[in-house]
Amino acid sequence: MYFDELNLNDNILDALYDMRFDECTPVQAACIPQILMGRDVLGVAQTGTGKTAAYLLPVLSMLDDGHVTFPDGRNVAFPTDAINCIVMSPTRELAQQIDQAMQGFGYYLEHVSSVAVYGGNDGGRYNQELQALRSGADVIIATPGRFISHMQMGNVDLSRVSFFILDEADRMLDMGFSDDILKIARQLPQTCQTIMFSATMPPKIEQLAGTLLNKPAVVKLAVSKPAEKIQQQAYVCFEPQKLAIVRQLFHDKQLKRVIIFSGKINKTKEIHQALRRMGVQCGQMHSDLTQAERDEQMFRFKSGQIDVLVATDILARGIDIDDISMVINYDVPHDCEDYVHRIGRTARADRDGRAITLVSDADIRYFLQIERFLGKTVEKLPLPDGLGEAPEYKATPSKGKVRGNRKNSHRKGTHRGGKQRKPKKDK
C-alpha cells in the first residue's frame, strides 16, 4: 500500500514525497486507517518497522486540518491554545529521535507546533519547555519523569488533550514508569484517543492496555528474524572467561565501530573500566549518565573519537547508527526480541555485520531458546588458547520461558486530485 492511498492530507504527503517515502510498511498500513477513524490502537511490532510514522502521520494530518469528523459521528476540533497530543517515550534518546521525525513529517505544517520534554537539560531548555507547555504546544514528546515533574508544578493542562501515545510501552514498564503513566492517564479527558505501541506483549502490557484502551484495534506483527547478512556466532564459556575472549577479539582483529551490550548497569561500568585498562578507546551508555554525558558519548562514538561503546539495552532500540561493524552480547538476553534488537544495530544500510554472543553456563538455556526462535544453530567458536575448558552446551531444566515468540517512486509529482508539487521552502 502507498501513502497516497490513505486519507492523509496534502501537506503530509508533500513531506513524505520530499523524503522519498512512498510505500507503507505493514504496521503503517494497518494502523494509520484505524487512527484516522478515531479508534484506540494497540500495536505490537518490533523496532525498525516504522511505528513512529504509523502514529505521527495520521495525528499530524488531523491536527493540520484543525478538526475531524470520525465515522461514528464525533466531531473533534483541535484548539490552538491547548496541548492536543502527548507522546510518551521511555528514554531521552528516543524522545529526541521522535522529535526529529516530527520535524521531517511536519515540514509543511505551519500551524502545528511541538516540543520535546526530557531531563538533563540546562535552565534555558527548561524555560523553553515551560513556555510551550503553558501556551499549549500541539504535540508534546516527553519522558515520564520530566513530564510528571511539570505536572506537579502545575505547568500542564491536560483537559483538552485529544491523543495520548505510548511508544515502547514495554520498555517504559520495565523501567518502572507504570505509576507515572497511570497518573498522567487519569488526568486525560475520557474522549482522548489512546495509541499504544510495544515490541512485546507480556501480561503487564495486556493489563495496561486493558486499563487505558477502549475497544482497541489490535495490530500484531510477528517478530522478524535478524537480517541474513548478520554473521551470528557465539562463545560458550564460563563468566570469568568473558573478558579474556573480548581482549582476544580486539587483539586479533583490531576492530572498529563496536557496541558491547550488557543487561545490567553495574556490569556495563565494569566492562568499560576493564577495556580502558586494556587501552581500548571506549565509552559507555546507560541511564546513570546525565543527558549531557550521554550526548557527549554518542557524539564521540559517531564521530569516531572512540571505537567501542559499552551499553545497556538503552541503546538497543530506536537509535540509528548505520556503520556498526560488530555487536557483542556480553550476556544473553532473556527475550528473543531483545536479542533481535541488539544484533540489529549492525548490518544496517546495506552493510555487512557480525554479532557475537558470550554464552555463560548459566545462560545456555536462554540461548538454546533463541536458537529455536531463529530456526537454526548459531555457530559456536572455540575458546582462545589458554582459557581452559568450556561448559557443555546442552539443555538444562528451565525456570522460565523466553518470550518472543518506501522505497519505489510511486507518485509522479501529483496526488490527491492532481495537486502540483510545490517547491520546498526555507526554514
N, C-alpha and C positions, 0 to 999 in steps of 0.2 A: 504494500500500500504506500501511496505517496502523500506527502503533507498537504498538497493542494486538493486532495480528495476529502480532507477533513474540513470541518466548519471553523477553521481558524481565520482570523481577519487578515486583511491585506498587508498591514504593517508587519505582522509576524511573518507572513510568507515572504515579504521582501527581505527581511533579515536572514531567514533561512536560505533564500536564494543566494544572497551575498556570501554566506558561509559555506555554500555548496552542499547544503543538506537538503536532499530531495526525497529519499526513501525512508520511511519509518522503520524503526526496529520493532520486533514483535511486542515488546512491552508498551511502546508508544502507540502502536496501532490498536492495542487492546484498551489502554487506559484513557487516552485523550477523548474519545467519544463519550465515555462514561462520565468523565469530569465535566465535559461541556453540557451534559444532560442534567447536571446538578446532583449526581449520586455520590455518596461516600464511596471510597475505593480503598481496598486492601490489596497492595501489590507485593508479591513475593518473587523477587528476582535478584540475582547477584549483581555486584558492582560491575560496571562496564557494559550494561545492557541498555543504557540510555534512560535511566529513571529520572534524572534531573529534568531533561526535556519533557518527559512524559507528564510531569505535573506543572512545570513552569509555563510551557507553551499555551495550554488551554486557559490557565489562570490569567496570564498576561493578556491574552486575546480578549477575555471578558472584561478585565479591568480597563483596557484601552477603549473598548466600546462604551464604557461608562455605565451600562446596565445590561441585564439579560433577562429574558423570559424563558423559563425552563418548561419542558414538555408537560410537567404536572400543573402548569398554570401559575407557578410562583413568579412574581416579578421583583427582581432584586436590582437596586441601584447602589452604586459604589461611591460614597461621598468623598469629596476631595480633601476634607479636613479630618479624616479618620484613618486608622490602621485597618486596611482591608484584608491583608493576608499575613500570616505568620508562618515562616518555615523554620522548623527546629532541626538543628544539626548536632550530632554528638561531639564534634571536635571543631576547634577553630580553623584547622586546615580545610576541612570540608565546607565550613561556612564561607571561607574565602573563595573556594572553588565555585560554590553555588552563586556567590556574588559576581564572579567573573562571567559565569554562564548567563546570569541575569543581564549583564551589560551587553553581551552579544545579542541575545534574543530580543532585548528591549531597545535596540539601536534606534528604531524609528518611532518609539513610543514617547512622544514629547511630554505627555501629561501623566506618566506613570513613574513614580519615584520609589527608590528603595534605599535601604541602609543595612549594613551588616553590623551585628551587635555581638561582641565577644570580648572576653577578658584579656588582660595582658597588655593593654594599650596605655598611652600616656594621657595626660589631662585633656589635651586638645581633641583627641579622638573621643574621649568620654563626652565632652561638651557637644560634639557633633551628633553622637548617639542621642543625647538628651534632647537636643533641638528637634531631631527627626521624630522621636517618639512622641513628644508633646504636640508637635504640629500635625502629626498624622501621616507619616510616610506610607505609601500604598503597600509596600512589601517590606517586612522586617525579616531578615535572615539572622537567626540567633542561636547561640548555645544556651542550654537551660540555666546554668548557674548565673550567667550575666543577666539574662532576661528576668529571672526571679529577683535579682538584686534591684533592678529598675522597678519591678512591680512593688517591692517592699518599700521603696522610697516614694511611691505614688506618681511615678513618671509615665505610667502606661494606662490607657483607657481601652479596655477590650470589648466594650459594649456593642461595637458595630463591626466587629471582625466577621468577614464572610468566608474565609478559607483558613483552615488550620492544617498544616502539613508536617508530618513527621518523617524525616529522611533517616534511613538506617536505624529504625526503631529498635531493633535487636541490640545494636551496639549501645544505644542510649540506656537500655535496661541493664546491660552488662556493666555499664559504668556507674550505675546507681542513681539514675535520673528519674526513676519511676514516679516518686512522690512529687518531684518538680513538674513533670508532665501533667499529672493529675491536678495539681494545684492550678496550673495555667488553664487546663481544660474546664475546670469548674467555673471560671470567670467568663467563659465564652457564651455568646447567645445560643439558644437552642437551635436556631436556624443555621448555624455555622456548618459549612460543608467540610468534612474531615477526610483527609487523604493520608494514608499511612503506607510507607514502603519499608520492607525488611528483606534482608538477604536470606534469613532462615525463618522457620515457623515453629519455634518451641512452644510449649504450653503457656509460658508467660506472655508471649506475643498474642496468642489466641485470647488470653484473658484480657489483655489491654485492648485488643480490637473489639471484644465484646462490650467493654465499658465505654469506649469512645465512639464507635461507629454505629450508624443507623442503617440497617439493611444494606450493607455494602456490596458493591460489585467486587468479586474476588478474582484477581488475576494472578495465576501461579505459573511461573516459568521454571522448568527443570534446571537444576544446577548444571551448567555447561562443564564439559571436561576441559582440562587445560589444553592450550594450543599444542598441536602435534610437534611444532618446531622447538618446543622447550625440551631440552635433553634432561630427563629426570634420572637422578642417581641417588644412592644412599650409602652411608656407612653404618653398619650395625656395630655398636661399641658400648663400653661402659662409660658412665658420666665423666670420670676423671680423664678419659682418653680424648674427650672432645676438643679441648684447646690445642692439644698436640696435632690433631688432624687439621684444624684450621691453620695452624702455623705451617704445616707441610704444604697445604694448598697454596698459601701465599708465597712460600719459598720456591715451589716448583714452577708456578705459572705466572708469577708477578702480575696478579690480577688487578684490574681496574674496574671502577663502577660496580661495586658490590654492595648489596644490602644483606645484613645478617639479622634474622628475626629471632626474638625470644618472647615467650608469652608473659614474662614477669619483669617488672621494672628493675628490681634488685639484680637479677641475672644480667639484664642489659647493661647496667652500670659496671658489673664485674667484667663482662666481656670487653667493654670499651676500655677499661683500665688495663686489662691484660694485653690488648692489641697495642695500646700506647707504649707499654713496656717493651713490646717487640719492635717498636719503631715504625708501626703502621700509621699512616696519615688517616685518622678516622674521626668520626663524630658520633653523636648519639641523639636519639629522638624518642622521647617518652613524655608522659603527662606531668612529670615532676619539674620539667623545664618551664620557664616563663615563656610567654608568646615571643618576646624579643629574642630569647635564646633559641627557640625553635626556628624562627625565621632566619636567624643567622646560620644555623646548622644546614637548613635547606639551601640557602644561597651558596654556602661554601661547597656543598656537595654538587649542586647543579653546575656550578662554575668550574669544577674540577680542582678546587683547592684541597679537598680531601678525597681519598679514594674509596673509603668504606664508610657506610653508615650502619650503626647498630641500633635496631629499633624494635619497639613493641609493635603489636598489631595496629597501633595508631596509624602506621604508615602502609598497612596492607590494603586499605580501601580508599578509593576516591582521590588518590594522589597520582597525578600524571607525570611520570618521569620516563622518557622513551628510550634511553640508551643504557639501561642496566644490563650488564653482561652476565651477572650471576646473582642468584638468591641462595643464601644458606639458611636453612632452618636449623637453628642450634638446638631446638627441641621440636617435638612432633605436635602439631596442632591436634586438638581433640575433636574438632569438627572438620568434616570434609570441605565445607565451604571456606573455612579459614585457610586450609591448605591451598585451595584453588586461588583465593585472593592473594596469598603471599607469593606463590610462584608466578602468578600472573603479572607481577611487576617487571618481569623480564620477557624477552621475545616480543616486544611491542613495536608497532610502526614498522612491520616487515623485517625486523631484525631477528637474529637467532639468539638463543639464550640457554643458560644452564641452571638447573635447580638441584642443589644437594641437600639432603636431609640427614641429620645426625640422629640415629635411632638408638636410644639407650635401651637397656634390658627392660626398664620399667615402661617404656613406650612402645614396645614391639606390638602389643595387641592393637594399639591405635593405628599404627602404620599398616598392619595387615588389613584393617577395615578400610583404610584409604585406598589400598591396592584393589580391594574388592569393588569399591566405588569406581576406580579408574578402569576396571576391567582388564588389568594387566599387572604383571610383576615388574616393579621398578628394579633396575639394575643395581646390584649390590657390589660395591667396590671393596677390594681387600684393604685391611688396615696398613698404614705405612709401616716400614720395617722398624722394629724396636719397641712397638707398642704392646706386644704380647697377644694373647688370645682375645677373640671377640665372643660375645654371648651367642648362644644358639638361637637362630631365628626361627621361632616356632610359636604357635598359638598357645596361650595360657588362659585359664579361666578369667573371663572378663567381668568387671564390676559395673561396667556401663556400656552404652552404645553410642557410637559416633553418629552424629546427626548429619544428614546431608543428602539423606537420600534426596548509506546515504551517499550514496556513492555516485550513482549514474545520473547524468544530467537528464531530467525528465521534462522540465518546462523549458520552453524556448523563448523565454523573455516575457511571457504573459501568463496570467492565471486569473481565475475567478472572474470570468466575463471579459477577458482581454485587456486588463489593466496594464499599461505600459510600465516597464521597469524604470524607476526613477534613479537618478544618479545619487551616489552616497554623499551625504552632506558632512561637513566638517563639524567636529565637536571639540 
